[in-house]
Amino acid sequence: MSKMRAARYYGRRDVRVEDVPIPEPGPAECLVEVEWCGICGSDLHEYVAGPVGIPTPERPHPLTGGQAPLTLGHEFCGRIKAVPEGDGSRWKVGQAVMVDPHVVCRQCLSCASGNDQMCSTLAFVGISDSRRGGGLSEYVVVEEDHIHPLPESVSLEYAAVIEPLAVGHHAAKMANTDLKGLDVLIVGGGPVGVGMISVLRAHGVGRLLLSEPTAARWRHAKDVVDRVIDPKTENVGDVCRGLTGGKGVDVVFDCAGVQPGLEAGIDALRNGGTLVNVAIWEQSPAIPFWRFFLKELKIVSSACYNMADFKEVMELIGKGQFQGYEKMVTSRVALEDVVEKGFEELVNNRDNQIKILISPKLRSSQT
């Protein structure tokens, strides 16, 4: 059986680039040759503190049967390498594609109602699926209907960041209101927060504000938001009220997942406003009760995206609706260097990076 190089997760601080068999597609599946794959914050969390969401031999994934060691990477794009046998496939070998990596049962109530992001056995290629593999490798198996053709206007050089845009697109929908013209605050200028900027601009929001304590991250956002607020030296709520005639912002998107950020976001909201949690918290948040209660706020969560969301994002990006998403890419690294220049770089210099993209086609600096 042919072999390929892949970054495999064995446990906390233990990712190894090694030779593994190329995964074999089943019925209605394609083999995708990876061009670029992003390191997600969830990948980093697994590297530093996992296994958390990655299944183990003691608790294999109930849908995929996946368990560590497995190949990482779910933010990836590439080209079709092999299509299902027969004449029915709409895909062509060599075609540039973007991958929707979430895997669902297609049978539970959530899947049947179009809310497959809440599938009772939700899985992801590159997180919880041993058979299909993951994007931090040369080849991945993907279900046909989770593949999207890449518009000619979108380069494979940047397509891997479409997955974070899908996260932001779903979050914008979870606000459950027309965002056009509204005053909006994003808490946290990391990868999800920067992706939210592109999404919210596409929605035509009014004032777009960003709370971010790290000066190194301001350069990625200062030209595309109306105001960057430094929560270390400024009162976020006071700044927001000062810019909105005293009322506060209409919607907050919490992309940080830390208690001070949550409290600042709730303070910044107008009466009756909405906070959308997009972040994955390491510790359970505490809601400041009296502000929440007296303002009659709405707090909702946003969990990844569904198949419809991903399709909508592909249509919008093809129409040029998302501007500036290319700025999310701050480094490009060879697969062989993914540990030292990918994961360890994010551990040690996280504030200097937004999105590190990995490619199996780049030459390692160590060769």
Order of alpha helices (4+ residues) and beta strands (2+ residues): beta-beta-beta-alpha-beta-beta-beta-beta-alpha-beta-beta-beta-alpha-beta-alpha-beta-alpha-beta-alpha-beta-alpha-beta-alpha-beta-alpha-beta-alpha-beta
